[in-house]
Amino acid sequence: MPGHRDSLTERQFRRLVDLIQTEVGIRLPPLKRTMVEARLRRRVRSLGLPDLAAYGEEVVEGPVSRDELVHLIDCVTTNKTDFFREPAHFDALRGTIVPEALKALPKGAPLKVWSSACSTGAEPYTIAMVLADMAGHAPFRFQVLGTDISTQVLAQARRGVYPAEMTEAVPAALRQRFVMRSRDPEAAEARIVPELRQLVSFGRLNLMDASYPVERDYHVIFCRNVLIYFDRDTQRRVLDRLLGHLRPGGYLLIGHSESMACHDHPRVRQLMPTVYQATSPKAHAA
Ligand SMILES: C[S@@+](CC[C@H](N)C(=O)[O-])C[C@H]1O[C@@H](n2cnc3c(N)ncnc32)[C@H](O)[C@@H]1O
């Protein structure tokens, strides 16, 4: 049982909650406190501090450095993801979105897709698998960008190594081409093949920032299962900024429980429950 030296005070936890909401947009509910404290205890050990109370006094109550904030963010973000999560989106990508986008694509230009809260990479690698498979039938160039605020998940995404059972959601034909099982049966790990990894680049990006240092001509943006952590105003600001990086006619895909965030947005029209298309050139200029 953690003693009182091994937990944050009420005031410290509230300060942490406010800091995270300001920096990341995520409102941590009181129910998450146990999880956050458990994760912070690991950080306490790696800093060589005696207990969580010392972390509370020395870090949470003080001015939190940018470096420490990176670790704090890693401790509080929820990174659950899967290959082919919400598979209807990948059917839409293959069946409608890519064929439509390719019609308007100048010869030789790449199709550009951005996975804007990519977690450990299952989402951008799923996108790359679908695009590589399509391009195998009728060649076209493409680029996939994955960004996230958490440095930990990005490191994992770049490695492209997953528990083997996680890759079971990849359809067998694609799994055979793009996923290698570890030679060590004990390891129960699977790795994305280098040829696919090369097609995906990763970078750190905070959706709360006032502007995003990425190009403004994406054909498709995935922003799934992250808006749900933001309040309504933050959702709207994030969507406005994301739409500024989409070409007119480009597509925005959000998580199945996030449609409220988009349903009345004036710059998109709904194609499917969680698939939207940028309507006006203003979306491009914003
Ligand atoms: C639940 S995962 C969703 C991953 C993937 N999009 C999917 O649907 O499977 C949410 C991700 O959003 C990231 N995230 C949270 N706040 C963020 C922010 N302000 N900017 C960028 N990424 C953020 C988290 O680090 C986490 O990896």
The ligand as an ORCA input file, in Angstrom:
! r2SCAN-3c Opt
* xyz 0 1
  C      -5.855      6.640    -28.032
  S      -4.470      7.082    -29.019
  C      -5.160      6.993    -30.652
  C      -4.166      6.445    -31.650
  C      -4.702      6.265    -33.082
  N      -5.086      7.520    -33.665
  C      -5.859      5.295    -33.093
  O      -7.011      5.727    -33.260
  O      -5.634      4.101    -32.922
  C      -4.401      8.857    -28.723
  C      -3.039      9.461    -29.039
  O      -3.174     10.887    -29.017
  C      -1.977     11.433    -28.529
  N      -2.226     12.808    -28.063
  C      -2.892     13.222    -26.952
  N      -2.891     14.555    -26.875
  C      -2.223     15.006    -27.972
  C      -1.883     16.300    -28.444
  N      -2.228     17.412    -27.781
  N      -1.189     16.394    -29.605
  C      -0.827     15.265    -30.286
  N      -1.106     14.031    -29.881
  C      -1.801     13.894    -28.732
  C      -1.570     10.470    -27.415
  O      -0.193     10.563    -27.105
  C      -1.976      9.123    -28.005
  O      -0.883      8.474    -28.620
*
